[in-house]
Amino acid sequence: MVYYKRIEINPQIMLGKPVIKGTRIPVYIILNLLGDGYNVNQIIKEYPDLTQKDILAALKFAAKTTKFEDLTPTPT
């Protein structure tokens, strides 16, 4: 799976947030739905323009992005 063929970052679309190419569906929406317990079929039902490959690309993009980010721990 080559995630970057499915993810687009364009300042003219959703203020430059990463979206699924050809849509205005931000990657963070997909990640939030997965985090809320939605499965792939439920997400596709809510967003019929998406495919399973789009959802997997969003996950791969998030993994690659956070791999190289310096994250600050949340204070306890």
QUIVENSUL-V11126 format. One line per field, one symbol per residue. ss: DSSP state (H for helix, E for strand, C for the rest). Layout:
ss = ???
//
This chain:
ss = CCHHHCEECCCCCHHHCCEECCCCCEHHHHHHHHHCCCCHHHHHHHCCCCCHHHHHHHHHHHHHHHHCCCCCCCCC
//
